[in-house]
C-alpha cells in the first residue's frame, strides 16, 4: 500500500516536472521568435517592439526556473565524476545523502527568499521600468513555481535514494519499480 502511494506521488511529481520542461521549451521558442522578429523588424523596417529586451529576460527566467526540476530529476546538474566514481560505494551513498540534505536546505532558503520577494512585489504592486510597465509579480511567479517544483523533486529523489540504499542493504527486489 505504501509503495503504491509513493509510486503515485512519483508519477504526479514526474508529470509536473515534464510540464515544467515543456513550458521551458515553449518559452525558449517564444524568446527566439521574439528576438528574431525584433532583429528583422529593426533591420528591414526600422521598427522596434520596444519590449523585446524585457520580455526576453522574463522568458529566460521562465526557461531557467521551469526547467530546473526536470534537470534535477534527470541528474543533469554538474557533478565531478572523475572524483565521484573513485569514492567507495559506502562513502558515495553517505556523500549523496549529505549533498541532498545540504542542497535541500539551500533550495528551501532560496524558495523562502523568492516567496518573500514575490509577496513584497505583489503587495506593493511594483512594475517594471520599461514602457510595458509589466507587474513584476507575474514573471516572479514563475520563479516561485519553479523553486517549489524543485523542492518537490528533491524530496522525491531523496526518498528514492533512501529506498535504494535500504533495499541494497536488504536485497529487496521491489526497488526497481521506484528508482
C-alpha positions in Angstrom: 0.0 0.0 0.0 2.7 2.5 1.0 4.7 1.7 -2.2 1.7 2.2 -4.4 1.1 5.6 -2.8 4.8 6.5 -3.3 4.5 5.5 -6.9 1.5 7.7 -7.5 3.3 10.6 -5.9 6.4 9.8 -8.0 4.2 9.8 -11.2 2.5 13.1 -10.2 5.7 15.0 -9.5 7.2 13.5 -12.7 4.2 14.9 -14.7 4.7 18.3 -13.0 8.4 18.2 -14.0 7.6 17.3 -17.5 5.0 20.1 -17.8 7.7 22.4 -16.5 10.2 21.3 -19.1 7.6 21.6 -21.9 6.8 25.1 -20.6 10.5 25.9 -20.6 10.7 24.7 -24.2 7.7 26.9 -25.2 9.3 29.9 -23.5 12.6 29.3 -25.3 10.7 29.2 -28.7 8.8 32.3 -27.8 12.0 34.1 -26.8 13.7 33.0 -30.0 10.8 34.1 -32.1 10.6 37.5 -30.4 14.3 38.2 -30.8 14.1 37.1 -34.5 11.1 39.3 -35.1 12.9 42.3 -33.4 16.1 41.8 -35.5 14.1 41.6 -38.7 11.8 44.5 -37.8 14.8 46.7 -36.9 16.9 45.7 -39.9 14.3 45.9 -42.7 11.5 48.1 -41.4 13.2 50.4 -38.9 10.7 49.3 -36.3 11.1 48.1 -32.8 8.7 46.5 -30.4 10.2 48.4 -27.5 9.7 45.4 -25.2 11.9 42.7 -26.7 14.7 43.1 -24.1 12.3 43.0 -21.2 10.1 40.1 -22.5 13.2 38.1 -23.5 14.6 38.5 -20.0 11.3 37.3 -18.5 11.2 34.3 -20.9 14.8 33.4 -20.0 13.8 33.4 -16.3 10.9 31.1 -17.2 13.2 28.8 -19.2 15.6 28.5 -16.2 13.0 28.1 -13.4 10.6 25.8 -15.3 13.4 23.6 -16.4 15.3 23.2 -13.1 13.1 20.5 -11.6 13.3 18.3 -14.7 17.1 18.8 -14.9 17.4 17.7 -11.3 15.2 14.7 -11.9 17.3 13.6 -14.9 20.5 14.1 -12.9 21.6 17.0 -15.2 23.3 19.0 -12.5 27.1 19.3 -12.5 29.0 16.6 -10.7 32.7 15.9 -10.8 32.5 12.3 -11.9 36.3 11.8 -12.1 36.3 12.2 -8.3 32.9 10.8 -7.6 33.5 7.4 -9.3 36.6 6.8 -7.3 34.9 7.1 -4.0 33.9 3.7 -2.5 30.2 2.8 -2.7 29.6 3.0 1.0 31.1 6.5 1.2 29.4 7.5 -2.1 25.9 6.8 -0.6 26.8 8.9 2.5 28.1 11.7 0.3 24.9 11.6 -1.8 22.7 11.8 1.3 24.8 14.6 2.7 24.7 16.6 -0.6 21.0 16.1 -0.9 20.4 17.4 2.6 22.8 20.4 2.1 21.2 21.2 -1.3 17.7 20.8 0.1 18.5 23.4 2.9 19.9 25.7 0.3 17.0 25.4 -2.1 14.4 25.8 0.7 16.3 29.0 1.8 16.2 30.3 -1.8 12.5 29.4 -2.1 11.7 31.3 1.1 13.5 34.4 -0.1 11.9 34.2 -3.6 8.5 33.8 -2.0 9.1 36.8 0.3 10.4 38.8 -2.7 7.3 37.8 -4.7 4.9 38.7 -1.8 6.6 42.1 -1.4 6.4 42.8 -5.1 2.7 41.8 -5.2 1.7 43.8 -2.2 3.5 46.9 -3.4 2.2 46.4 -6.9 5.7 47.0 -8.3 6.0 47.3 -12.1 8.9 47.3 -14.4 10.7 50.5 -15.5 10.1 49.6 -19.2 7.4 51.0 -21.4 5.2 48.0 -20.8 5.1 48.6 -17.0 4.7 44.9 -16.5 3.6 44.0 -13.0 6.8 42.3 -11.6 4.9 39.6 -9.7 3.9 38.0 -13.0 7.5 36.9 -14.0 8.4 36.3 -10.4 5.5 33.8 -10.1 7.5 31.6 -12.4 10.4 31.7 -10.0 8.2 30.6 -7.1 6.6 27.8 -9.1 10.0 26.6 -10.4 11.6 26.6 -7.0 8.6 24.8 -5.5 8.8 22.1 -8.2 12.5 21.7 -7.5 11.8 21.2 -3.8 9.2 18.5 -4.6 11.6 16.8 -7.0 14.4 17.0 -4.4 12.2 15.4 -1.7 11.2 12.7 -4.1 14.8 12.0 -5.2 15.9 11.9 -1.6 13.2 9.4 -0.7 14.2 7.2 -3.7 17.9 7.4 -2.6 16.9 6.2 0.9 14.7 3.4 -0.5 17.5 2.4 -2.8 20.1 2.4 0.0 17.8 0.4 2.3 16.9 -2.1 -0.5 20.6 -2.5 -1.3 21.2 -3.4 2.3 18.2 -5.8 2.4 18.5 -7.0 -1.2 14.8 -6.2 -1.8 13.6 -6.9 -5.4 10.8 -4.3 -5.2 13.0 -1.3 -5.5 13.3 -1.4 -9.3 9.7 -0.2 -9.5 10.6 3.1 -7.9 14.2 4.1 -8.7 
